[in-house]
Amino acid sequence: MLRMSFVVLLIAARAAATAQLQDGRDAFNPADTLRGSLGPDRAWWNVVGYDVSVKPDFVARSVEGRSIIAFDAVTDGQRMQIDLQQPLIIDSILTDVASYLDGAISVSYRPIPFKRDGNVAWVDLPQPMKTGEATTITIHYHGIPRAAKNPPWDGGWIWRTDARGNPWMSVACQGLGASVWYACKDHQSDEPEQGANLRIIVPDSLQAIGNGRLRSTVKNGDGTSTWHWQVKNPINTYNLVPSIGKYVQLSDTFAGKEGNLDLAFWILQHHAPWGQGESRANREEDEKWLRNATMQFKQVPEMLRCFEEWFGPYPFYADGYKLVESPHLGMEHQSAIAYGNGFVNGYRGSDLSGTGHGLRWDYIIIHESGHEWFGNSITTADIADMWVHEGFTDYSETIFTECQQGKQAAEEYVIGLRKNIRNDKPIIGPYGVNEEGSGDMYYKGANLIHMIRHIVGDSTFKAMLLEMNRRFKHSIVTSAQIEEFMIDFNERTKSLLNKSIFDQYLRTNKVPVLEWGRYKNRAYARWSNCVPGFSLPVRLSCSDVELLTPLSTWRSLPCDRLEGIEHADRNWYVMSRAVGKRALKREISLQKRRIPHIRP
């Protein structure tokens, strides 16, 4: 997922306004619960695979579609909640019925009743399903889908034209939901374990790009062609997206940890001037675009090499890796990343950290590719826990900066991101209502991870990331699971990390304050502005080696010298405040009377 940036009078005043959902609501309605939770009519069945067909009409801004959902019964059930957002209209819903005639099995499709309720269709199967049984339903639909107003943040179906006036179409629907354009079980916790097929019907003059690998392109004899793409790995519903336009393909191969990985870069055709009959007036501009695109794509093998070293093998070798030029800034569409950064480094040519280090790589290539590990492979069950996607992916930018420019540059980059933190509300949002937490899940999440790295040490941290991606590959997780994994990773992490650290940074908007002072020729410190029982090991400038753990009570510090205790290590995201001698004396005296068993 992306962040928005605005530059005013050449001063970057960036707000991490991350998605269509962050409206700061405190109250939610039944539709929010239907969308964001696994109610009884969702929980009993599990999606095995999707087969989605779509035929857009660029002139009418409409679509015709069909969704085949293969599913099995986790428990007994009969009534299903199917999601398809209005104003799309459901024409029919069918289920397959097997019958025996003269010893042979015959499969027919029977219409089944349904009732629309806002963006939901209630479907009653002809008969109850028993646990373990499997079948399919087919939903035919049509209409004018919601059009994106400001994709990818305010999403929907995107109807654009390229620089030569050719149709250019796609979808951006993270948060808003995949049901804005196809019928599905629109909940992040249920990915089809056997993958998905996407069939895109377009005019013969256009190309249609989807996730996974191209299985066929068939001319239909009516001026249209069907492009069939197949994803073999589990995929989140919002990641399955068509991209339609006048495209050409550039190809490469990456020799990775699991063999050769196919790389494909789909760019608009007018960026590739050879043989396209373009006028001389456009040729120079097109050749410049092509040179820039070719140069940007050279970052991909470098990125993959770095990320495979830190995170483990690319999670989707079976489906390949693609960048697809998009009519919006970008999105982490699994194995077919939407790219719209204009073939320039940085975030639209700017550096979110303000350090200059982010201008040496392309933000969309690096960030959205990081999501292949965090978000696409490791996926949270509820978007309230999206910091697992965005915090780790944001930190992947720091990892790549380190691979490219060294450790000092990487530290400067992630610390520079702190100026964008708002601390407006907790990073973890309310559960079960399709609502994210604060946009601080990016910058603050990355700085939390960076701080944990410095608490546990580089070797432990790197091993932790590798094991995290091995253990949770292609899995649905919760924040609590990831927190527990990090704490319990090994004996070192068990002794240094604790739940209060995650509660502080994820479940409050308070930044811990390290209070320090001098009294009777001794140095003291404690934490304030923190959750009860907060305990964070922090390296102070008075000790270059030992990790100290000030608590919410005053404790003396084993410092060899008194000067220089004012500052914690810059890699810790904490605040600090000096306490005068008189105030410190008074507080220590009160502390002795209040809790005499604690020796300051």
C-alpha positions in Angstrom: 0.0 0.0 0.0 1.1 3.5 -0.7 1.5 6.8 1.2 0.5 10.2 -0.2 2.9 13.1 -0.3 2.3 16.8 -0.9 5.0 19.4 -1.5 4.1 23.0 -0.5 6.6 25.7 -1.4 9.2 23.1 -1.9 8.9 22.0 1.8 7.7 18.4 2.1 4.7 18.4 4.5 3.9 14.7 4.2 1.0 13.0 5.8 0.8 9.3 5.9 -2.8 9.3 4.6 -2.7 5.7 3.5 -6.0 4.4 2.3 -9.6 4.9 1.6 -10.6 3.6 5.0 -8.9 5.9 7.5 -11.8 8.2 8.2 -11.2 8.2 12.0 -14.6 6.8 12.7 -15.5 5.7 16.3 -18.9 4.2 15.4 -19.6 1.5 12.9 -22.8 0.2 11.3 -23.9 -3.4 10.4 -22.6 -3.1 6.9 -19.1 -2.5 8.3 -19.4 -5.6 10.4 -20.6 -7.6 7.4 -17.6 -6.4 5.4 -15.0 -6.7 8.1 -15.8 -9.8 10.1 -16.3 -13.5 9.5 -20.0 -13.8 10.3 -21.8 -17.1 10.4 -22.5 -17.0 6.7 -18.8 -16.6 5.9 -17.2 -18.6 8.6 -18.5 -22.1 7.6 -17.0 -22.2 4.1 -13.4 -21.8 2.8 -12.4 -20.5 -0.7 -10.3 -23.1 -2.6 -10.0 -21.2 -5.9 -11.4 -18.3 -8.1 -12.0 -18.2 -11.8 -12.9 -14.6 -12.7 -13.8 -13.4 -16.2 -14.3 -9.7 -17.0 -15.1 -7.8 -20.2 -14.9 -4.0 -19.8 -16.5 -1.6 -22.1 -14.3 1.5 -22.2 -16.9 3.8 -23.9 -19.8 2.8 -21.6 -17.6 2.6 -18.5 -19.2 -0.8 -17.8 -18.2 -4.4 -17.2 -19.7 -7.8 -17.7 -18.3 -10.5 -15.4 -18.4 -13.9 -14.1 -17.0 -15.3 -10.9 -16.6 -19.0 -10.3 -15.9 -19.7 -6.6 -14.7 -23.2 -5.7 -15.1 -23.8 -2.0 -15.3 -26.5 0.7 -17.2 -26.7 3.9 -15.2 -26.1 7.1 -18.4 -26.9 9.1 -21.9 -27.7 8.1 -23.7 -24.9 6.4 -26.1 -23.7 3.7 -26.4 -19.9 3.6 -23.6 -17.9 2.1 -22.6 -14.3 2.1 -21.3 -13.3 -1.3 -19.8 -9.8 -1.7 -20.4 -7.6 -4.8 -20.5 -3.8 -4.4 -23.3 -1.8 -5.9 -24.0 -0.4 -8.4 -23.0 -3.7 -10.0 -26.0 -6.0 -10.7 -26.1 -9.7 -10.1 -27.8 -11.5 -13.1 -27.8 -15.0 -11.7 -26.1 -17.4 -9.3 -25.7 -21.0 -10.3 -24.4 -24.1 -8.5 -23.2 -27.4 -10.0 -25.3 -30.4 -9.4 -24.0 -33.9 -10.0 -26.5 -36.7 -11.0 -26.1 -40.3 -12.0 -27.7 -41.6 -15.3 -27.0 -45.0 -16.6 -23.9 -45.3 -14.4 -22.4 -42.0 -15.7 -21.9 -38.8 -13.8 -23.6 -35.8 -15.3 -22.9 -32.2 -14.0 -25.5 -29.5 -14.6 -25.9 -26.0 -13.3 -28.9 -25.0 -11.3 -30.0 -21.4 -10.6 -30.2 -20.8 -6.9 -32.1 -18.0 -5.1 -30.3 -15.0 -3.6 -31.3 -11.7 -2.0 -29.3 -8.4 -2.3 -28.7 -6.5 0.8 -26.5 -3.5 0.0 -23.1 -4.8 -1.1 -24.0 -8.3 0.0 -25.9 -11.1 -1.6 -27.4 -13.8 0.6 -27.3 -17.1 -1.2 -29.2 -20.2 -0.1 -27.7 -23.4 -1.5 -30.2 -26.1 -2.7 -29.2 -28.3 0.3 -27.0 -28.1 3.3 -23.3 -29.0 2.9 -21.6 -31.3 5.3 -18.1 -30.7 6.7 -15.5 -31.6 4.1 -17.8 -31.4 1.1 -16.8 -29.2 -1.9 -18.6 -27.6 -4.8 -18.7 -24.4 -6.8 -21.0 -21.5 -7.3 -21.0 -19.2 -10.4 -22.1 -15.5 -10.2 -22.9 -13.6 -13.4 -23.0 -9.9 -13.1 -22.9 -6.6 -15.0 -23.1 -2.9 -14.6 -21.1 0.3 -14.1 -18.6 -0.3 -11.3 -17.5 2.4 -8.9 -15.0 4.6 -10.7 -11.8 5.5 -8.9 -11.6 9.1 -8.0 -8.0 9.3 -6.8 -6.4 5.8 -7.2 -4.9 4.0 -5.4 -6.2 5.8 -2.3 -9.7 6.4 -3.4 -10.1 3.4 -5.6 -12.3 1.5 -8.0 -12.2 0.8 -11.7 -9.8 3.2 -13.5 -10.8 4.5 -16.9 -7.9 6.5 -18.4 -6.1 7.0 -21.8 -2.4 7.0 -22.4 -0.4 9.8 -24.0 -1.5 8.7 -27.4 -5.2 8.5 -26.6 -5.4 4.7 -26.3 -7.7 3.2 -23.6 -5.8 2.4 -20.4 -7.7 0.5 -17.7 -7.1 -1.1 -14.3 -8.4 -1.5 -10.8 -7.2 -0.3 -7.4 -9.2 -1.7 -4.5 -7.1 -2.3 -1.4 -9.3 -1.5 1.6 -12.2 -0.7 -0.6 -12.4 -4.4 -1.5 -12.1 -6.6 -4.5 -15.9 -6.9 -4.6 -15.9 -3.4 -6.2 -15.3 -5.3 -9.5 -15.9 -9.0 -9.0 -18.0 -11.2 -6.8 -16.0 -12.9 -4.0 -15.6 -13.6 -0.3 -14.2 -10.2 0.3 -12.3 -10.8 3.5 -8.5 -10.7 3.9 -8.4 -13.9 6.0 -9.5 -16.2 3.2 -7.1 -16.6 0.3 -7.7 -19.3 -2.3 -5.1 -21.9 -1.5 -5.2 -23.3 -5.1 -4.8 -19.8 -6.6 -6.9 -18.1 -9.2 -7.6 -17.8 -12.9 -8.2 -14.4 -14.5 -9.7 -14.1 -18.0 -9.8 -10.6 -19.4 -11.7 -10.0 -22.6 -10.5 -6.9 -24.5 -10.4 -5.5 -28.1 -7.8 -7.2 -30.3 -5.9 -3.9 -30.4 -5.2 -4.0 -26.7 -3.2 -6.2 -24.3 -4.5 -7.5 -21.0 -2.1 -8.2 -18.2 -3.0 -10.2 -15.1 -1.3 -11.9 -12.1 0.7 -15.0 -12.5 1.6 -16.5 -15.9 -0.1 -16.1 -19.3 -1.7 -19.4 -20.2 -3.3 -18.4 -23.5 -4.5 -15.5 -25.7 -7.5 -16.5 -27.9 -9.1 -14.4 -30.6 -12.8 -14.7 -30.2 -13.7 -13.8 -33.8 -15.7 -10.7 -32.8 -12.9 -8.2 -32.6 -12.0 -9.3 -29.1 -9.4 -11.5 -27.5 -9.4 -13.4 -24.2 -6.2 -13.2 -22.2 -6.0 -16.1 -19.6 -3.7 -15.6 -16.6 -3.2 -18.2 -13.9 -1.9 -17.7 -10.3 -0.8 -21.0 -8.6 -0.1 -19.6 -5.2 -2.7 -18.3 -2.7 -3.5 -14.7 -3.4 -5.4 -12.0 -1.6 -8.6 -10.9 -3.3 -7.5 -7.2 -3.7 -4.3 -8.3 -5.3 -6.1 -10.0 -8.3 -6.3 -7.1 -10.8 -6.4 -6.6 -14.6 -4.3 -4.1 -16.4 -5.4 -3.2 -19.9 -3.8 -1.0 -22.5 -1.4 -0.9 -25.5 1.5 -2.7 -23.8 4.8 -4.2 -24.9 6.9 -6.5 -22.8 10.6 -6.4 -21.7 12.0 -9.5 -20.2 14.8 -10.6 -18.0 15.8 -13.5 -15.7 17.1 -13.5 -12.1 19.2 -16.3 -10.8 17.7 -16.6 -7.3 17.8 -18.9 -4.4 15.1 -21.2 -5.9 16.4 -21.2 -9.5 15.7 -18.9 -12.4 13.0 -16.4 -11.7 11.2 -14.9 -14.8 11.1 -11.1 -14.8 8.6 -9.2 -17.0 8.2 -5.5 -17.4 5.1 -4.4 -19.3 5.3 -0.8 -20.4 3.0 1.3 -22.6 3.7 0.7 -26.3 4.4 4.3 -27.1 7.4 4.1 -24.8 8.8 1.6 -27.2 9.0 3.4 -30.5 10.4 0.6 -32.7 8.0 -0.5 -35.4 4.9 1.3 -34.0 4.5 3.9 -36.7 4.9 6.8 -34.3 5.6 10.2 -35.8 9.0 11.7 -35.6 7.7 14.4 -33.2 7.0 11.7 -30.7 10.0 9.5 -31.3 12.6 11.4 -29.3 10.3 11.6 -26.3 9.5 7.8 -26.6 13.1 6.9 -26.8 13.8 8.9 -23.6 11.0 7.1 -21.8 12.3 3.7 -22.9 15.9 4.5 -21.8 14.6 5.6 -18.4 12.4 2.5 -18.1 15.2 0.2 -19.0 17.5 1.9 -16.4 14.9 1.7 -13.7 14.2 -2.0 -14.2 17.9 -2.7 -13.6 17.1 -2.1 -9.9 14.9 -5.2 -9.8 17.7 -7.9 -9.8 19.6 -5.8 -7.2 16.5 -5.6 -5.1 15.7 -9.3 -5.3 19.3 -10.2 -4.4 19.1 -8.0 -1.3 15.7 -9.1 -0.2 16.4 -12.8 -0.7 19.5 -12.4 1.5 17.5 -10.8 4.3 14.0 -12.3 3.9 14.5 -15.6 2.2 13.5 -16.7 -1.3 11.0 -14.7 -3.3 7.7 -16.2 -2.3 6.1 -16.7 -5.8 8.6 -18.4 -8.1 5.7 -20.4 -9.6 4.0 -17.2 -10.7 7.0 -15.1 -11.8 7.7 -11.4 -11.1 6.2 -8.6 -13.1 6.1 -4.8 -13.1 3.1 -3.4 -15.0 2.9 0.3 -15.9 -0.3 1.5 -14.3 -2.6 4.5 -14.6 -1.9 5.3 -10.9 1.1 5.5 -8.7 1.3 1.8 -7.8 0.2 -1.1 -5.7 1.5 -4.4 -4.5 -0.5 -6.6 -6.8 1.0 -10.0 -6.2 3.4 -11.2 -9.0 2.1 -8.2 -11.2 3.1 -5.1 -9.3 1.4 -1.9 -10.5 4.1 0.7 -11.3 3.3 4.3 -12.0 6.3 6.2 -10.6 7.3 7.7 -14.0 10.7 5.9 -14.2 12.3 8.2 -11.7 14.0 7.5 -8.3 12.4 8.4 -5.0 8.7 8.8 -4.4 7.7 10.7 -7.4 11.2 12.2 -7.4 11.2 13.1 -3.7 12.8 11.4 -0.7 10.4 10.6 2.1 13.2 10.6 4.6 14.6 14.0 3.6 18.2 12.5 3.8 18.8 12.1 0.0 19.3 8.3 0.4 15.9 7.6 -0.9 16.7 9.3 -4.2 19.1 6.5 -5.2 16.3 4.0 -5.7 12.8 3.8 -7.1 10.3 3.9 -4.3 7.6 1.9 -6.1 9.9 -0.8 -7.2 11.5 -1.3 -3.8 8.5 -0.7 -1.5 5.8 -2.6 -3.5 8.2 -5.5 -4.1 8.8 -5.7 -0.4 5.1 -6.4 -0.1 5.7 -9.7 -1.9 7.1 -11.0 1.4 5.1 -8.8 3.8 1.5 -8.5 2.8 1.2 -10.9 -0.1 3.0 -13.9 1.4 2.5 -13.1 5.1 -1.0 -11.7 5.3 -2.9 -10.5 8.3 -6.4 -11.9 9.0 -7.8 -8.4 9.7 -6.7 -5.1 8.2 -6.6 -3.7 11.7 -3.2 -5.5 11.9 -2.0 -4.0 8.7 1.2 -2.7 10.4 2.6 -6.2 9.8 2.3 -5.5 6.0 3.3 -1.9 6.1 5.8 -1.6 9.0 8.0 -4.5 7.7 7.6 -3.4 4.1 8.6 0.2 5.0 11.6 -1.3 6.8 12.5 -3.2 3.6 13.3 0.3 2.2 15.9 0.6 5.0 17.2 -2.9 4.3 17.7 -2.1 0.6 19.4 1.2 1.4 21.8 -0.7 3.6 22.5 -3.2 0.8 23.1 -0.3 -1.7 24.7 2.4 0.4 25.8 0.9 3.7 24.6 0.7 7.3 25.0 4.4 8.3 22.9 5.5 5.3 20.3 3.0 6.2 20.1 4.3 9.8 19.9 7.9 8.6 17.1 6.9 6.2 14.8 5.2 8.7 15.5 7.9 11.4 14.7 10.6 8.8 11.3 9.0 8.3 10.3 9.9 11.9 9.5 13.5 10.9 6.4 12.0 9.1 5.1 10.3 12.2 1.9 11.9 13.5 1.1 9.9 16.6 -2.6 10.7 16.0 -4.0 7.3 17.1 -2.9 3.7 17.7 -1.3 1.8 14.8 -3.6 -1.2 15.4 -7.2 -0.4 14.5 -10.6 -1.8 15.6 -11.2 -5.4 14.7 -14.0 -6.8 12.7 -15.2 -3.6 10.9 -12.7 -3.3 8.0 -10.9 -0.4 9.5 -7.2 0.3 9.6 -5.3 2.0 12.4 -3.1 5.1 12.0 -1.0 5.7 8.9 1.9 5.7 11.3 2.0 1.9 10.6 4.5 2.9 7.9 7.1 5.2 9.5 6.5 4.4 13.2 6.2 0.7 12.4 9.5 0.8 10.6 11.2 2.6 13.5 9.7 0.0 15.9 11.3 -2.8 13.9 14.6 -0.8 13.6 14.7 -0.4 17.3 14.0 -4.1 17.9 16.9 -4.8 15.6 19.2 -2.7 17.7 18.0 -4.3 20.9 18.5 -7.9 19.8 21.5 -7.3 17.5 22.0 -7.7 13.8 22.7 -11.4 13.6 19.6 -12.3 15.7 17.5 -9.8 13.8 18.5 -11.2 10.4 17.9 -14.8 11.5 14.5 -13.7 12.9 13.4 -12.2 9.6 14.5 -15.3 7.7 12.7 -17.6 10.0 9.6 -15.4 10.1 9.3 -15.7 6.3 10.0 -19.4 6.3 7.5 -20.2 9.1 4.7 -17.9 7.9 5.1 -18.2 4.1 1.8 -18.0 2.4 0.0 -17.8 5.8 -2.7 -15.8 7.4 -1.5 -14.3 10.7 -2.4 -11.8 13.4 -0.3 -9.1 15.0 -0.3 -11.1 18.2 1.2 -14.1 16.5 4.0 -12.0 15.0 4.7 -10.2 18.3 4.8 -13.6 20.1 7.1 -15.0 17.4 9.6 -12.1 17.8 9.6 -12.2 21.6 10.0 -16.0 21.7 12.4 -16.4 18.8 15.4 -17.4 20.9 16.7 -17.0 24.5 18.2 -13.6 23.7 14.9 -12.2 22.4 13.1 -13.7 25.4 15.3 -11.8 27.7 15.2 -8.5 25.9 11.7 -8.2 24.3 8.3 -8.2 26.0 4.7 -7.5 25.2 4.7 -4.1 26.8 7.0 -2.8 24.0 4.5 -3.8 21.3 1.5 -2.5 23.4 3.3 0.8 23.8 4.1 1.4 20.1 1.1 -0.4 18.4 -1.8 0.1 20.8 -1.2 3.6 22.1 -0.1 6.8 20.3 2.3 7.7 23.2 6.0 7.9 22.6 7.9 6.7 25.7 9.8 9.5 27.5 13.2 8.6 29.1 13.5 10.9 32.1 17.0 11.3 33.5 18.7 13.3 36.2 21.6 13.6 38.6 21.4 13.3 42.4 24.2 12.8 45.0 26.7 12.3 42.3 24.7 9.5 40.7 22.8 9.2 37.5 19.1 8.1 37.5 16.6 7.3 34.8 13.0 6.1 34.4 10.3 5.7 31.7 7.2 7.9 31.7 4.3 8.4 29.2 4.1 4.7 28.9 1.8 1.7 29.5 1.8 0.0 32.9 4.8 -2.3 33.4 6.6 -0.8 30.4 10.2 -2.2 30.1 12.4 -1.2 27.2 16.1 -1.9 27.1 17.8 1.2 25.8 21.5 2.0 25.1 22.4 5.4 26.6 25.4 7.5 25.7 26.9 6.9 29.1 27.4 3.3 28.2 28.5 2.1 24.8 27.9 -1.6 25.5 25.4 -2.4 28.3 21.7 -2.3 27.5 20.0 -0.6 30.4 16.3 -1.1 31.3 14.9 1.8 33.2 11.4 1.1 34.5 8.6 3.4 35.5 10.4 3.8 38.8 13.7 5.7 39.2 16.8 3.5 39.0 20.4 4.4 39.3 22.5 3.9 36.2 25.9 2.1 36.2 27.6 4.9 34.3 31.3 5.5 34.5 30.7 9.2 34.0 27.9 11.5 34.6 28.2 13.7 31.5 26.4 12.6 28.4 23.5 10.6 29.8 21.1 13.0 28.2 20.7 11.0 25.0 19.6 7.5 24.2 21.0 5.8 21.1 19.5 7.5 18.1 18.2 4.1 16.8 15.7 4.1 19.6 12.4 5.9 18.9 12.0 7.5 22.3 11.9 11.0 23.7 14.0 12.3 26.6 13.6 14.9 29.3 15.9 16.1 32.0 14.7 16.4 35.6 16.3 18.9 37.9 18.1 17.9 41.1 15.4 19.3 43.4 12.6 17.6 41.6 14.5 14.4 41.3 15.4 14.4 45.1 11.7 14.9 45.9 10.5 12.1 43.6 13.1 9.6 44.8 12.1 10.4 48.4 8.4 9.8 47.6 9.3 6.7 45.7 11.2 5.3 48.8 8.1 5.8 50.9 5.6 4.5 48.4 7.5 1.4 47.3 10.3 0.8 49.9 11.3 -2.5 48.5 12.7 -0.9 45.3 16.1 0.6 45.8 16.6 3.6 43.4 
